[in-house]
């Protein structure tokens, strides 16, 4: 992670308010019924912890990973306020030594990775999931450049159905859904958004 990018996000997360709110992402919340009742969950680029805390509230043992110490401090405060415990780890996903054997991996809006580096992250996700593990991804599609209500400003960072299918097409019961929806996640994600959701289980 370049130092200027780190400083930009660290400064953004240093405010008292939760930039993306404290409620879980709507897509992740909608998946509650398919989450395992127990096990290990990894929430990548978890920011201020809203998604990791939600997974802990669902009974999972959660590792929340982000590169911003300011965000992770807020994640721990949110967990304490909600009466759950999460483990936080500061890491750059490109250089992190990913642990394995996760029952669930949630990747919500982690689209800062350059296009040529993305296959490495996707492979790390595959490797970190145990056989039969559940993968949940939500991201922005290229149409988001019209809405401009959040997310990267470069098309190369955005997801298409073809891109996600190429990476995870062998997963069991794979669902990739494209939709335009209104979202309200703090001050960071507000308004009509071009979204794509992936649900799938790593083959056993």
Backbone as a chain_set.jsonl record, in Angstrom:
{"seq": "XXXXXXXXXXXXXXXXXXXXXXXXXXXXXXXXXXXXXXXXXXXXXXXXXXXXXXXXXXXXXXXXXXXXXXXXXXXXXXXXXXXXXXXXXXXXXXXXXXXXXXXXXXXXXXXXXXXXXXXXXXXXXXXXXXXXXXXXXXXXXXXXXXXXXXXXXXXXXXXXXXXXXXXXXXXXXXXXXXXXXXXXXXXXXXXXXXXXXXXXXXXX", "coords": {"N": [[0.848, -1.191, 0.0], [0.731, 2.104, -0.987], [2.276, 4.957, 0.555], [0.939, 7.42, 0.443], [-1.671, 6.656, -0.154], [-2.237, 5.124, 2.096], [-2.084, 7.139, 4.079], [-4.212, 8.72, 3.293], [-6.507, 7.108, 3.748], [-6.14, 6.52, 6.449], [-6.368, 9.037, 7.578], [-9.007, 9.534, 6.89], [-10.397, 7.623, 8.384], [-9.798, 8.456, 10.918], [-11.588, 10.176, 12.078], [-14.26, 10.792, 14.461], [-16.841, 9.807, 13.95], [-18.361, 6.904, 12.392], [-17.342, 6.142, 9.28], [-18.516, 4.507, 7.325], [-20.748, 3.759, 8.629], [-22.318, 1.814, 11.308], [-23.914, -0.355, 11.012], [-24.221, -3.619, 9.517], [-23.189, -4.404, 6.144], [-25.753, -4.499, 3.709], [-26.083, -6.647, 1.893], [-24.431, -8.621, 3.063], [-25.75, -8.934, 5.509], [-28.139, -9.997, 4.562], [-27.417, -12.551, 4.046], [-27.46, -14.006, 6.321], [-28.884, -16.341, 7.042], [-27.615, -18.389, 5.687], [-25.159, -18.62, 6.753], [-22.733, -20.548, 8.547], [-23.404, -22.01, 11.776], [-21.389, -21.927, 13.575], [-17.783, -21.516, 13.712], [-14.849, -20.348, 11.888], [-14.382, -17.067, 10.721], [-13.339, -14.797, 8.215], [-13.004, -11.422, 7.652], [-12.237, -9.356, 5.172], [-10.408, -6.341, 4.436], [-11.831, -4.854, 6.354], [-12.254, -2.431, 7.524], [-13.849, -0.213, 9.685], [-15.089, -2.194, 11.067], [-17.793, -2.978, 10.927], [-18.826, -5.168, 9.479], [-17.328, -7.398, 10.292], [-17.998, -7.414, 13.023], [-20.724, -7.966, 12.847], [-20.6, -10.618, 11.848], [-19.473, -11.837, 14.071], [-21.557, -11.473, 15.86], [-23.249, -13.314, 14.822], [-22.295, -15.641, 15.801], [-19.813, -16.533, 14.989], [-16.237, -17.024, 15.042], [-14.145, -14.408, 14.619], [-11.793, -12.957, 12.412], [-10.738, -9.842, 11.722], [-9.496, -7.934, 9.205], [-7.516, -5.199, 8.204], [-5.774, -2.395, 6.72], [-5.598, -0.079, 8.135], [-4.775, 1.253, 11.177], [-6.29, 3.116, 12.651], [-8.906, 2.603, 11.831], [-9.17, -0.011, 12.769], [-9.027, 0.312, 15.521], [-11.478, 1.527, 15.964], [-13.091, -0.57, 15.166], [-12.691, -2.428, 17.219], [-13.811, -1.0, 19.325], [-16.46, -0.885, 18.494], [-17.116, -3.603, 18.533], [-16.935, -4.095, 21.293], [-18.987, -2.461, 22.19], [-21.141, -3.813, 21.148], [-21.066, -6.143, 22.501], [-19.536, -8.336, 21.72], [-16.642, -10.265, 20.696], [-13.86, -9.68, 18.633], [-11.033, -10.558, 16.636], [-8.48, -8.432, 15.585], [-6.34, -7.538, 12.884], [-3.682, -5.78, 11.538], [-2.882, -5.318, 8.239], [-1.529, -5.438, 4.913], [-3.195, -6.667, 2.245], [-1.848, -7.621, 0.018], [0.693, -8.316, 0.79], [0.394, -9.814, 3.012], [0.659, -12.702, 5.054], [-1.448, -14.967, 4.507], [-3.614, -16.685, 6.688], [-5.182, -19.96, 6.972], [-7.991, -22.27, 6.483], [-10.582, -21.168, 6.897], [-14.052, -20.96, 7.595], [-15.818, -19.165, 6.574], [-15.443, -16.482, 4.334], [-15.649, -13.068, 3.989], [-15.789, -10.539, 1.692], [-16.211, -7.368, 1.285], [-16.611, -4.715, -0.751], [-13.767, -4.426, -1.424], [-12.022, -3.13, -3.356], [-9.621, -1.91, -4.066], [-7.382, -2.976, -5.151], [-4.972, -3.253, -7.732], [-5.609, -4.16, -11.161], [-3.804, -6.07, -12.212], [-2.867, -7.237, -9.942], [-4.981, -8.393, -8.729], [-5.673, -11.158, -9.352], [-3.898, -12.523, -7.67], [-4.845, -11.884, -5.104], [-7.412, -12.997, -5.249], [-6.704, -15.692, -5.527], [-5.479, -16.094, -3.072], [-7.667, -15.833, -1.401], [-9.156, -18.084, -2.197], [-7.385, -20.095, -1.35], [-7.371, -19.676, 1.397], [-9.865, -20.38, 2.272], [-11.526, -23.148, 3.714], [-12.247, -26.442, 2.373], [-15.577, -26.598, 1.283], [-16.132, -24.213, 2.457], [-17.698, -20.982, 2.818], [-18.008, -18.314, 0.572], [-18.433, -14.861, 0.351], [-18.969, -12.064, -1.513], [-19.214, -8.632, -2.205], [-19.299, -6.04, -4.558], [-18.583, -3.141, -6.629], [-19.866, -2.504, -9.932], [-18.813, -1.596, -13.31], [-20.683, 0.372, -14.14], [-20.973, 1.922, -11.915], [-19.345, 4.106, -12.136], [-20.861, 6.001, -13.302], [-22.849, 6.58, -11.412], [-21.326, 7.379, -9.145], [-21.369, 7.189, -6.31], [-19.749, 6.166, -4.405], [-16.876, 4.005, -3.916], [-14.144, 2.906, -6.135], [-12.607, 5.09, -8.58], [-11.782, 4.212, -10.995], [-12.239, 2.182, -13.815], [-10.886, -0.246, -14.065], [-10.687, -1.248, -11.515], [-13.133, -2.249, -10.881], [-15.813, -4.715, -10.767], [-16.926, -7.308, -12.946], [-19.432, -9.638, -14.097], [-18.237, -11.635, -15.616], [-15.577, -11.508, -14.781], [-15.664, -12.29, -12.04], [-16.759, -14.822, -12.339], [-14.758, -16.103, -13.746], [-12.824, -16.293, -11.794], [-14.01, -17.727, -9.687], [-15.656, -19.656, -10.702], [-15.839, -22.414, -10.407], [-16.917, -22.908, -7.96], [-19.29, -24.337, -5.666], [-22.864, -24.252, -6.037], [-22.895, -21.654, -7.039], [-23.692, -18.233, -7.103], [-24.056, -15.292, -8.849], [-24.976, -12.087, -8.818], [-26.168, -9.24, -10.416], [-27.094, -5.906, -9.796], [-28.831, -2.76, -9.471], [-29.023, -0.675, -6.794], [-30.305, 1.257, -4.046], [-28.202, 2.392, -1.527], [-27.248, 2.96, 1.887], [-24.786, 3.625, 3.755], [-23.373, 4.858, 6.286], [-21.641, 7.954, 5.786], [-20.097, 7.349, 3.69], [-20.953, 5.575, 1.647], [-23.577, 6.282, -0.152], [-26.656, 6.367, -1.775], [-27.942, 5.584, -5.119], [-26.534, 2.692, -6.508], [-24.32, 0.67, -8.464], [-24.158, -2.61, -8.247], [-22.631, -5.823, -7.53], [-23.044, -9.124, -6.494], [-21.665, -11.979, -4.97], [-22.113, -15.338, -4.114], [-20.922, -18.369, -2.923], [-19.715, -21.754, -2.47], [-16.695, -23.25, -1.592], [-15.409, -25.946, -3.44], [-15.597, -29.278, -2.088]], "CA": [[0.0, 0.0, 0.0], [1.523, 3.319, -1.078], [2.139, 5.758, 1.768], [-0.082, 8.453, 0.282], [-2.963, 5.982, -0.048], [-2.398, 4.795, 3.518], [-2.367, 8.366, 4.824], [-5.557, 9.187, 2.932], [-7.494, 6.314, 4.462], [-5.934, 6.672, 7.895], [-6.977, 10.319, 7.918], [-10.463, 9.414, 6.751], [-10.921, 6.822, 9.481], [-9.419, 9.041, 12.206], [-12.696, 10.959, 12.623], [-15.005, 10.081, 15.503], [-17.966, 9.089, 13.341], [-18.056, 5.735, 11.574], [-17.478, 6.631, 7.912], [-19.446, 3.634, 6.607], [-21.798, 3.371, 9.558], [-22.068, 0.691, 12.214], [-24.744, -1.492, 10.594], [-23.541, -4.435, 8.52], [-23.554, -4.288, 4.746], [-27.07, -5.11, 3.508], [-25.91, -7.955, 1.258], [-23.92, -9.557, 4.062], [-26.833, -9.183, 6.458], [-29.143, -10.842, 3.909], [-26.874, -13.914, 3.972], [-27.372, -14.554, 7.678], [-29.448, -17.685, 7.156], [-26.743, -19.407, 5.082], [-23.907, -18.681, 7.503], [-22.658, -21.66, 9.5], [-23.748, -21.605, 13.143], [-20.129, -21.717, 14.287], [-16.621, -21.65, 12.845], [-13.95, -19.201, 11.754], [-14.718, -16.169, 9.621], [-12.372, -13.748, 7.871], [-13.583, -10.258, 6.983], [-11.071, -8.663, 4.618], [-10.613, -4.901, 4.263], [-13.024, -4.726, 7.198], [-12.425, -1.045, 7.936], [-14.243, 0.093, 11.063], [-15.538, -3.41, 11.731], [-19.234, -3.247, 10.937], [-19.123, -6.496, 8.947], [-16.739, -8.377, 11.193], [-18.806, -7.455, 14.247], [-21.952, -8.691, 12.505], [-20.291, -12.052, 11.783], [-19.305, -12.289, 15.459], [-22.9, -11.542, 16.439], [-23.863, -14.543, 14.291], [-21.714, -16.772, 16.501], [-18.557, -16.954, 14.388], [-14.962, -16.516, 15.545], [-13.872, -13.496, 13.516], [-10.566, -12.205, 12.198], [-11.026, -8.635, 10.951], [-8.21, -7.472, 8.674], [-7.512, -3.931, 7.482], [-4.446, -1.789, 6.791], [-5.685, 1.168, 8.891], [-4.883, 1.113, 12.63], [-7.391, 3.945, 13.156], [-10.142, 1.862, 11.585], [-9.242, -1.196, 13.616], [-9.368, 0.768, 16.858], [-12.926, 1.719, 15.97], [-13.693, -1.898, 15.087], [-12.679, -3.009, 18.561], [-14.789, -0.277, 20.144], [-17.787, -1.317, 18.057], [-17.326, -4.956, 19.061], [-17.188, -3.987, 22.733], [-20.318, -1.874, 22.362], [-22.133, -4.821, 20.757], [-20.947, -7.288, 23.388], [-18.873, -9.477, 21.083], [-15.187, -10.176, 20.599], [-13.25, -9.983, 17.339], [-9.578, -10.377, 16.54], [-8.122, -7.523, 14.504], [-4.955, -7.622, 12.426], [-3.318, -4.764, 10.558], [-2.141, -5.991, 7.166], [-1.748, -5.167, 3.504], [-3.587, -7.971, 1.704], [-0.907, -8.056, -1.01], [1.923, -8.837, 1.4], [-0.001, -10.552, 4.203], [0.757, -14.154, 5.062], [-2.828, -15.343, 4.786], [-3.874, -17.967, 7.346], [-6.127, -20.795, 6.232], [-9.044, -23.022, 7.164], [-11.744, -20.363, 7.284], [-15.363, -21.466, 7.199], [-16.463, -18.071, 5.851], [-14.682, -15.274, 4.013], [-16.479, -11.974, 3.495], [-15.035, -9.462, 1.05], [-17.207, -6.352, 0.943], [-16.01, -3.48, -1.286], [-12.294, -4.381, -1.288], [-11.672, -2.967, -4.766], [-8.478, -1.009, -4.21], [-6.267, -3.729, -5.722], [-4.783, -3.059, -9.163], [-6.108, -5.295, -11.94], [-2.797, -7.118, -12.376], [-2.627, -7.856, -8.636], [-6.229, -8.985, -8.248], [-5.658, -12.623, -9.342], [-3.174, -13.01, -6.492], [-5.753, -11.773, -3.967], [-8.467, -13.998, -5.417], [-6.13, -17.002, -5.235], [-5.28, -16.151, -1.62], [-8.993, -16.089, -0.83], [-9.457, -19.499, -2.444], [-6.52, -20.931, -0.519], [-7.671, -19.477, 2.817], [-11.136, -21.051, 2.574], [-11.469, -24.604, 3.799], [-13.215, -27.084, 1.483], [-16.932, -26.421, 1.775], [-16.268, -22.895, 3.054], [-18.599, -20.044, 2.157], [-17.434, -17.048, 0.113], [-19.404, -13.788, 0.125], [-18.32, -10.875, -2.066], [-19.997, -7.591, -2.87], [-18.477, -4.978, -5.123], [-19.193, -2.243, -7.612], [-19.709, -2.766, -11.347], [-18.366, -0.398, -14.044], [-21.726, 1.405, -14.187], [-20.838, 2.774, -10.732], [-18.654, 5.336, -12.537], [-21.92, 6.965, -13.618], [-23.517, 6.971, -10.169], [-20.346, 8.091, -8.308], [-21.857, 7.222, -4.933], [-18.806, 5.401, -3.597], [-16.035, 3.071, -4.643], [-13.021, 3.4, -6.927], [-12.937, 5.955, -9.721], [-11.19, 3.62, -12.184], [-12.972, 0.999, -14.269], [-10.078, -1.446, -13.87], [-10.858, -1.74, -10.152], [-14.51, -2.676, -10.689], [-16.066, -6.125, -11.053], [-17.943, -7.756, -13.891], [-19.856, -11.03, -13.918], [-17.234, -12.498, -16.241], [-14.37, -11.498, -13.951], [-15.885, -13.105, -10.851], [-16.971, -16.209, -12.752], [-13.449, -16.652, -14.112], [-12.064, -16.545, -10.57], [-14.678, -18.62, -8.734], [-16.687, -20.371, -11.436], [-15.94, -23.815, -10.01], [-17.508, -23.017, -6.626], [-20.586, -25.003, -5.639], [-24.055, -23.415, -5.867], [-22.436, -20.282, -7.252], [-24.661, -17.218, -7.504], [-23.491, -13.964, -9.106], [-26.153, -11.261, -9.112], [-25.926, -7.829, -10.709], [-28.292, -5.108, -9.528], [-28.688, -1.358, -9.097], [-29.783, -0.54, -5.553], [-30.011, 2.363, -3.143], [-27.562, 1.982, -0.284], [-26.986, 4.028, 2.85], [-23.787, 3.092, 4.679], [-22.692, 6.037, 6.808], [-21.507, 9.01, 4.784], [-19.18, 6.881, 2.659], [-21.689, 4.938, 0.551], [-24.953, 6.772, -0.077], [-27.325, 6.616, -3.041], [-28.059, 4.5, -6.092], [-25.223, 2.084, -6.728], [-24.256, -0.471, -9.383], [-23.569, -3.621, -7.377], [-22.571, -7.227, -7.937], [-22.923, -9.963, -5.317], [-21.278, -13.368, -5.212], [-22.251, -16.337, -3.061], [-20.5, -19.686, -3.395], [-19.021, -22.62, -1.526], [-15.512, -23.885, -2.169], [-15.64, -27.397, -3.61], [-15.002, -30.161, -1.076]], "C": [[0.882, 1.238, 0.0], [1.234, 4.21, 0.124], [1.08, 6.84, 1.634], [-1.484, 7.868, 0.384], [-3.255, 5.625, 1.4], [-2.791, 6.04, 4.304], [-3.77, 8.893, 4.534], [-6.622, 8.424, 3.718], [-7.355, 6.463, 5.975], [-6.555, 7.983, 8.37], [-8.492, 10.256, 7.861], [-11.071, 8.67, 7.929], [-10.646, 7.439, 10.855], [-10.536, 9.875, 12.829], [-13.475, 10.117, 13.623], [-16.145, 9.252, 14.92], [-17.474, 7.881, 12.547], [-18.38, 6.082, 10.109], [-18.516, 5.831, 7.136], [-20.546, 3.096, 7.523], [-21.408, 2.187, 10.425], [-22.943, -0.524, 11.892], [-23.997, -2.317, 9.558], [-24.012, -4.098, 7.109], [-24.84, -5.081, 4.495], [-26.974, -6.488, 2.86], [-25.438, -8.981, 2.272], [-25.015, -9.92, 5.054], [-27.879, -10.127, 5.872], [-28.703, -12.303, 3.83], [-26.858, -14.618, 5.325], [-27.827, -16.013, 7.744], [-28.567, -18.768, 6.53], [-25.379, -19.47, 5.768], [-23.894, -19.928, 8.38], [-22.923, -21.148, 10.921], [-22.516, -21.376, 14.0], [-18.987, -21.89, 13.3], [-15.837, -20.357, 12.775], [-14.341, -18.387, 10.527], [-13.619, -15.128, 9.455], [-13.129, -12.639, 7.151], [-12.427, -9.394, 6.497], [-11.417, -7.21, 4.298], [-11.828, -4.474, 5.076], [-13.217, -3.312, 7.748], [-12.76, -0.902, 9.403], [-15.007, -1.045, 11.729], [-17.003, -3.752, 11.661], [-19.573, -4.657, 10.463], [-18.537, -7.611, 9.811], [-17.535, -8.531, 12.478], [-20.112, -8.199, 13.989], [-21.695, -10.19, 12.472], [-20.081, -12.623, 13.179], [-20.657, -12.401, 16.155], [-23.65, -12.784, 15.967], [-23.24, -15.797, 14.882], [-20.388, -17.26, 15.966], [-17.354, -16.339, 15.11], [-14.314, -15.715, 14.426], [-12.462, -12.916, 13.575], [-10.905, -11.068, 11.246], [-9.703, -8.027, 10.518], [-8.392, -6.16, 7.927], [-6.111, -3.341, 7.614], [-4.431, -0.514, 7.63], [-5.797, 0.907, 10.39], [-6.025, 1.935, 13.216], [-8.72, 3.22, 12.986], [-10.267, 0.682, 12.538], [-9.51, -0.852, 15.072], [-10.867, 0.968, 16.996], [-13.659, 0.391, 15.887], [-13.755, -2.552, 16.46], [-13.674, -2.313, 19.475], [-16.219, -0.681, 19.781], [-18.1, -2.711, 18.596], [-17.656, -4.911, 20.547], [-18.588, -3.439, 22.996], [-21.416, -2.881, 22.052], [-22.037, -6.088, 21.606], [-20.365, -8.528, 22.753], [-17.367, -9.225, 21.038], [-14.766, -10.493, 19.175], [-11.735, -9.843, 17.481], [-9.31, -9.443, 15.37], [-6.646, -7.703, 14.16], [-4.728, -6.577, 11.348], [-2.447, -5.414, 9.493], [-2.489, -5.384, 5.817], [-2.036, -6.516, 2.852], [-2.607, -8.505, 0.669], [0.362, -8.671, -0.426], [1.641, -9.699, 2.63], [0.214, -12.04, 4.009], [-0.598, -14.707, 5.494], [-2.895, -16.659, 5.568], [-4.922, -18.743, 6.556], [-7.231, -21.358, 7.09], [-10.174, -22.156, 7.691], [-13.022, -21.014, 6.768], [-16.124, -20.441, 6.369], [-15.417, -17.002, 5.544], [-15.65, -14.27, 3.413], [-15.571, -10.881, 2.948], [-16.014, -8.426, 0.523], [-16.48, -5.077, 0.515], [-14.5, -3.402, -1.035], [-11.676, -4.211, -2.679], [-10.548, -1.953, -5.002], [-7.298, -1.669, -4.906], [-6.189, -3.481, -7.234], [-5.174, -4.339, -9.921], [-5.087, -6.415, -12.067], [-2.461, -7.827, -11.069], [-3.837, -8.637, -8.135], [-6.215, -10.517, -8.293], [-4.935, -13.205, -8.125], [-4.053, -12.958, -5.242], [-6.848, -12.828, -4.058], [-7.934, -15.402, -5.116], [-5.9, -17.165, -3.736], [-6.595, -16.428, -0.907], [-9.357, -17.565, -0.997], [-8.667, -20.397, -1.492], [-6.884, -20.849, 0.96], [-8.989, -20.123, 3.233], [-10.931, -22.551, 2.703], [-12.444, -25.213, 2.791], [-14.617, -27.023, 2.087], [-17.184, -25.067, 2.395], [-17.063, -21.944, 2.174], [-17.874, -18.747, 1.815], [-18.556, -16.067, -0.201], [-18.653, -12.546, -0.333], [-19.395, -9.903, -2.551], [-19.05, -6.508, -3.343], [-19.281, -4.116, -6.069], [-18.893, -2.715, -9.028], [-19.285, -1.486, -12.065], [-19.405, 0.718, -14.128], [-21.657, 2.349, -12.991], [-20.128, 4.089, -11.064], [-19.65, 6.417, -12.974], [-22.568, 7.477, -12.335], [-22.602, 7.789, -9.245], [-20.815, 8.255, -6.863], [-20.962, 6.414, -3.988], [-17.949, 4.522, -4.486], [-14.952, 3.72, -5.46], [-13.492, 4.244, -8.11], [-12.379, 5.413, -11.031], [-11.914, 2.33, -12.541], [-12.204, -0.288, -14.007], [-10.271, -2.058, -12.484], [-12.24, -2.363, -9.909], [-14.729, -4.097, -11.211], [-17.12, -6.287, -12.143], [-18.308, -9.197, -13.56], [-18.788, -11.976, -14.452], [-15.978, -12.615, -15.387], [-14.538, -12.419, -12.741], [-16.099, -14.569, -11.21], [-15.65, -16.868, -13.143], [-12.652, -17.043, -12.868], [-12.668, -17.641, -9.709], [-15.753, -19.489, -9.392], [-16.854, -21.828, -11.049], [-16.561, -23.99, -8.628], [-18.905, -23.629, -6.724], [-21.71, -23.996, -5.405], [-23.723, -21.931, -6.046], [-23.582, -19.395, -7.73], [-23.923, -15.893, -7.679], [-24.642, -13.089, -9.601], [-25.735, -9.811, -9.321], [-27.217, -7.049, -10.46], [-27.898, -3.659, -9.234], [-29.599, -1.125, -7.898], [-29.364, 0.708, -4.799], [-29.317, 1.794, -1.902], [-27.328, 3.204, 0.592], [-26.086, 3.453, 3.931], [-22.94, 4.262, 5.173], [-22.709, 7.155, 5.788], [-20.682, 8.556, 3.588], [-19.844, 6.283, 1.441], [-23.146, 5.351, 0.667], [-25.496, 6.981, -1.484], [-27.39, 5.393, -3.934], [-26.68, 3.987, -6.485], [-25.344, 0.879, -7.649], [-23.463, -1.584, -8.706], [-23.515, -4.988, -8.055], [-22.258, -8.051, -6.71], [-22.558, -11.379, -5.733], [-21.486, -14.188, -3.944], [-21.811, -17.67, -3.639], [-19.755, -20.437, -2.311], [-17.845, -23.297, -2.216], [-15.741, -25.39, -2.289], [-14.934, -28.217, -2.541], [-14.043, -31.142, -1.728]], "O": [[1.702, 1.406, 0.902], [0.121, 4.232, 0.648], [0.39, 7.15, 2.605], [-2.384, 8.498, 0.94], [-4.376, 5.799, 1.878], [-3.725, 6.002, 5.105], [-4.433, 9.441, 5.415], [-7.531, 9.029, 4.286], [-8.355, 6.524, 6.691], [-7.187, 8.038, 9.426], [-9.178, 10.856, 8.689], [-12.138, 9.041, 8.418], [-11.206, 6.986, 11.853], [-10.44, 10.246, 13.999], [-13.369, 8.891, 13.637], [-16.383, 8.124, 15.351], [-16.331, 7.839, 12.091], [-19.54, 6.287, 9.751], [-19.305, 6.397, 6.378], [-21.19, 2.094, 7.213], [-20.317, 1.631, 10.296], [-22.729, -1.604, 12.443], [-23.211, -1.764, 8.789], [-25.107, -3.569, 6.919], [-25.0, -6.192, 5.0], [-27.709, -7.4, 3.239], [-25.977, -10.086, 2.339], [-25.182, -11.09, 5.398], [-28.443, -10.957, 6.585], [-29.52, -13.188, 3.578], [-26.301, -15.709, 5.452], [-27.21, -16.825, 8.433], [-28.757, -19.95, 6.816], [-24.537, -20.288, 5.399], [-24.935, -20.325, 8.903], [-22.684, -19.977, 11.217], [-22.586, -20.709, 15.033], [-19.195, -22.357, 12.18], [-16.114, -19.399, 13.497], [-14.594, -18.928, 9.451], [-13.047, -14.644, 10.432], [-13.813, -12.889, 6.158], [-11.722, -8.776, 7.296], [-12.55, -6.887, 3.94], [-12.736, -3.82, 4.563], [-14.239, -3.029, 8.372], [-12.043, -1.409, 10.266], [-15.518, -0.881, 12.837], [-17.431, -4.729, 12.277], [-20.501, -5.277, 10.982], [-19.176, -8.64, 10.03], [-17.727, -9.644, 12.968], [-20.556, -8.98, 14.831], [-22.489, -10.96, 13.011], [-20.464, -13.761, 13.449], [-20.878, -13.318, 16.946], [-24.574, -13.249, 16.634], [-23.616, -16.907, 14.504], [-19.875, -18.283, 16.421], [-17.455, -15.268, 15.709], [-13.967, -16.278, 13.388], [-11.997, -12.455, 14.618], [-11.309, -11.299, 10.106], [-8.883, -7.649, 11.355], [-9.308, -6.019, 7.117], [-5.349, -3.727, 8.5], [-3.369, 0.079, 7.823], [-6.818, 0.387, 10.84], [-6.664, 1.505, 14.176], [-9.557, 3.223, 13.888], [-11.35, 0.408, 13.054], [-10.146, -1.627, 15.786], [-11.457, 0.623, 18.02], [-14.732, 0.236, 16.472], [-14.763, -3.162, 16.816], [-14.311, -2.957, 20.309], [-17.079, -0.802, 20.653], [-19.212, -2.97, 19.058], [-18.557, -5.612, 21.006], [-19.284, -3.893, 23.904], [-22.502, -2.812, 22.627], [-22.842, -7.005, 21.443], [-20.653, -9.645, 23.181], [-16.894, -8.121, 21.307], [-15.249, -11.453, 18.575], [-11.235, -9.107, 18.332], [-9.852, -9.638, 14.282], [-5.818, -7.981, 15.028], [-5.476, -6.494, 10.373], [-1.403, -5.989, 9.8], [-3.594, -4.884, 5.607], [-1.198, -7.416, 2.906], [-2.535, -9.716, 0.457], [1.03, -9.463, -1.091], [2.567, -10.254, 3.221], [-0.023, -12.575, 2.926], [-0.861, -14.892, 6.682], [-2.293, -17.649, 5.151], [-5.48, -18.234, 5.584], [-7.397, -20.99, 8.253], [-10.671, -22.376, 8.796], [-13.066, -21.545, 5.658], [-16.974, -20.802, 5.555], [-14.601, -16.661, 6.4], [-16.373, -14.569, 2.463], [-14.699, -10.366, 3.649], [-16.578, -8.588, -0.559], [-15.811, -4.437, 1.326], [-14.015, -2.411, -0.489], [-10.897, -5.055, -3.122], [-10.534, -1.238, -6.004], [-6.314, -0.999, -5.22], [-7.206, -3.497, -7.928], [-5.079, -5.445, -9.39], [-5.454, -7.589, -12.034], [-1.843, -8.892, -11.078], [-3.721, -9.449, -7.217], [-6.704, -11.141, -7.351], [-5.318, -14.257, -7.614], [-4.017, -13.871, -4.416], [-7.176, -13.477, -3.065], [-8.638, -16.213, -4.514], [-6.101, -18.249, -3.191], [-6.632, -17.17, 0.075], [-9.811, -18.212, -0.053], [-9.21, -21.334, -0.907], [-6.73, -21.823, 1.697], [-9.205, -20.386, 4.417], [-10.235, -23.157, 1.888], [-13.394, -24.539, 2.392], [-14.816, -27.357, 3.256], [-18.303, -24.775, 2.818], [-17.096, -22.082, 0.951], [-17.209, -18.155, 2.664], [-19.502, -16.392, -0.918], [-17.794, -12.036, 0.387], [-20.353, -10.295, -3.216], [-18.127, -6.108, -2.634], [-20.476, -4.322, -6.283], [-17.821, -3.253, -9.302], [-19.384, -0.4, -11.493], [-19.041, 1.893, -14.181], [-22.21, 3.448, -13.033], [-20.292, 5.077, -10.349], [-19.316, 7.602, -13.008], [-22.808, 8.676, -12.194], [-23.04, 8.766, -8.638], [-20.674, 9.325, -6.271], [-21.387, 6.031, -2.898], [-18.254, 4.318, -5.661], [-14.837, 4.946, -5.485], [-14.626, 4.12, -8.571], [-12.484, 6.07, -12.067], [-12.171, 1.49, -11.679], [-12.817, -1.325, -13.752], [-10.045, -3.253, -12.298], [-12.483, -2.938, -8.848], [-13.931, -4.613, -11.994], [-18.069, -5.508, -12.241], [-17.586, -9.886, -12.837], [-18.471, -12.988, -13.827], [-15.386, -13.69, -15.283], [-13.661, -13.233, -12.45], [-15.672, -15.459, -10.474], [-15.449, -18.058, -12.898], [-11.893, -18.012, -12.89], [-11.941, -18.404, -9.071], [-16.649, -19.995, -8.718], [-17.894, -22.425, -11.327], [-16.717, -25.122, -8.17], [-19.606, -23.464, -7.722], [-21.542, -23.018, -4.677], [-24.206, -21.074, -5.305], [-24.335, -19.755, -8.634], [-23.245, -15.428, -6.762], [-25.206, -13.328, -10.669], [-25.03, -9.233, -8.493], [-28.298, -7.478, -10.863], [-26.779, -3.377, -8.806], [-30.806, -1.352, -7.976], [-28.223, 1.159, -4.896], [-29.794, 0.83, -1.303], [-27.224, 4.33, 0.104], [-26.561, 2.865, 4.902], [-21.928, 4.614, 4.567], [-23.66, 7.298, 5.019], [-20.571, 9.273, 2.593], [-19.363, 6.455, 0.322], [-23.874, 4.818, 1.504], [-24.886, 7.678, -2.295], [-26.952, 4.306, -3.557], [-25.771, 4.77, -6.761], [-26.341, 0.159, -7.62], [-22.239, -1.506, -8.604], [-24.242, -5.266, -9.008], [-21.329, -7.739, -5.964], [-23.074, -11.907, -6.718], [-21.088, -13.785, -2.85], [-22.263, -18.066, -4.713], [-19.233, -19.848, -1.364], [-17.993, -23.853, -3.305], [-16.212, -26.029, -1.348], [-13.816, -27.897, -2.135], [-13.443, -31.968, -1.041]]}, "num_chains": 1, "name": "protein.A"}
